[in-house]
Amino acid sequence: MDIISQLQEQVNSIANLAFNTIGTLQRDAPPNQLSPKYPEPPAHPVEDGANFSEEPKLMSASLVKASKQFDALVAALPISETGEEAQLKRIAELQAENDVVGQELQKQLEAAEKELNQVQELFRQASDNCLNLKKPDVN
């Protein structure tokens, strides 16, 4: 997999981890009183053996690890030390090369079509000769 695809996968992984972390925190966090004017929120039911103080730490560690992997992938990208002018020159060179290759391919396509037409004509002549029971013309 190329580096850009790896970066895209890593971004998706980070987004997935962030989504799950926020969802878990919203689901499991104990309620807080917003203001003394509001009544005390109902107690949050705690499941037996559940230790919710460790879960956010594990999730944040996963996010940090995924972020570091992303940073490592970004650091592995090739560095462009040239300016915009050099990049435009390189694009022009590549376009010229592409045009030359395109012209060569067009010539080969025309030659292949010409050969195909010749083969089709010979096949037509052979099938006509077979159907008409004629002997083939010898040139």
C-alpha positions in Angstrom: 0.0 0.0 0.0 1.4 3.4 -0.9 2.0 6.1 1.7 -1.0 8.2 0.8 -3.3 5.2 1.2 -1.7 4.5 4.6 -2.2 8.1 5.7 -5.9 7.8 4.6 -6.3 4.6 6.6 -4.6 6.2 9.6 -6.9 9.2 9.5 -9.9 6.9 9.4 -8.5 4.9 12.3 -8.0 8.1 14.3 -11.5 9.3 13.5 -12.9 5.9 14.6 -11.0 6.0 17.8 -12.1 9.6 18.6 -15.7 8.7 17.8 -15.7 5.7 20.1 -13.8 7.5 22.8 -16.3 10.4 22.9 -19.2 8.1 22.7 -17.9 6.0 25.6 -17.3 9.1 27.7 -20.7 10.4 27.0 -22.3 7.1 27.9 -20.2 6.2 31.0 -19.4 9.6 32.5 -21.2 10.3 35.8 -23.7 13.2 35.6 -22.6 16.6 37.0 -24.8 19.4 38.4 -24.7 22.3 36.1 -25.6 24.9 38.6 -26.9 25.1 42.2 -30.2 26.3 40.7 -30.8 22.9 39.1 -31.6 19.8 41.1 -29.0 17.2 41.8 -28.8 14.8 38.8 -29.8 11.2 39.4 -27.0 8.8 40.5 -25.3 7.1 37.6 -25.7 3.3 37.9 -22.3 1.6 38.3 -21.9 -2.0 37.0 -20.2 -4.4 39.3 -16.5 -4.7 38.6 -16.5 -1.8 36.2 -13.6 0.6 36.5 -14.4 3.6 34.3 -11.5 5.7 35.5 -9.1 3.4 33.6 -11.1 3.2 30.3 -10.5 6.9 29.3 -6.8 6.5 30.0 -6.6 3.5 27.7 -8.6 5.2 25.0 -6.5 8.3 25.1 -3.4 6.2 24.9 -4.8 4.5 21.8 -5.5 8.0 20.3 -2.0 9.2 21.1 -0.5 6.0 19.6 -2.5 6.4 16.4 -1.5 10.1 16.2 2.2 9.2 16.5 1.8 6.6 13.7 0.2 9.3 11.6 3.1 11.6 12.3 5.6 8.9 11.4 3.8 8.4 8.1 3.9 12.1 7.4 7.6 12.2 8.2 8.1 9.4 5.7 6.7 11.5 2.8 9.2 12.7 0.3 10.2 16.3 0.9 9.9 18.6 -2.0 12.8 21.0 -1.9 11.9 22.7 -5.1 9.8 25.8 -5.5 6.7 26.2 -7.5 8.6 27.2 -10.6 10.6 24.0 -10.6 7.5 21.9 -10.0 5.7 23.6 -12.9 8.8 22.9 -15.1 8.7 19.2 -14.0 5.0 19.0 -14.8 5.7 20.5 -18.3 8.4 17.9 -18.8 6.1 15.1 -17.8 3.4 16.4 -20.0 5.8 16.5 -23.0 6.9 13.0 -22.2 3.3 11.9 -22.0 2.5 13.5 -25.4 5.4 11.6 -27.0 4.3 8.3 -25.5 0.7 9.1 -26.5 1.8 9.7 -30.1 3.7 6.5 -30.2 0.7 4.6 -28.9 -1.5 6.3 -31.5 0.9 5.1 -34.2 0.9 1.6 -32.9 -2.9 1.6 -32.6 -3.2 2.8 -36.3 -0.8 0.0 -37.4 -2.8 -2.6 -35.4 -6.0 -1.4 -36.9 -4.5 -1.5 -40.4 -3.3 -5.1 -39.8 -6.7 -6.1 -38.4 -8.4 -4.8 -41.5 -6.0 -6.8 -43.7 -6.6 -9.9 -41.7 -10.4 -9.4 -41.9 -10.2 -8.9 -45.6 -8.1 -12.1 -46.0 -10.6 -13.9 -43.8 -13.5 -12.6 -45.9 -11.8 -13.7 -49.1 -11.1 -17.1 -47.7 -14.7 -17.6 -46.5 -16.0 -16.4 -49.9 -13.8 -18.8 -51.7 -14.9 -21.7 -49.5 -18.6 -20.8 -49.8 -18.3 -20.4 -53.6 -16.1 -23.4 -53.9 -13.6 -21.4 -55.9 -10.0 -22.0 -56.0 -8.1 -19.2 -54.3 -6.4 -16.7 -56.7 -2.7 -17.0 -56.6 -0.8 -13.7 -57.2 
